[in-house]
Amino acid sequence: SLLEATAKMPAPVTLQAPLNVSPLIRAGRYSALILGVMWGAHRLRVHKRNEEKLREIEEKQRPAKEAARKAELARMEAETNAVFKKEMGVDI
């Protein structure tokens, strides 16, 4: 039961008071945090711009890729039909 489980738990540990952090170290930490956020925002903009360019290129190439894919599917279907006709002696 819950009462038995709490009885088996070890006694809580008392922790020492935290040490005071130097203002110089604190300023360095916050500076690093702010610079990291700014660097991340910069990299996000760069990557976003590059991805937009790639999307435009892919959009321009899409009709040609679709036509090639359809031609490949038609070729594969014709090849399959030819094998089927040969093996089964059936005309499709």
Buried (B, 14 or more C-beta within 10 A) or exposed (E): EEEEEEEEEEEEEEEEEEEEEEEEEEEEEEEEEEEEEEEEEEEEEEEEEEEEEEEEEEEEEEEEEEEEEEEEEEEEEEEEEEEEEEEEEEEE
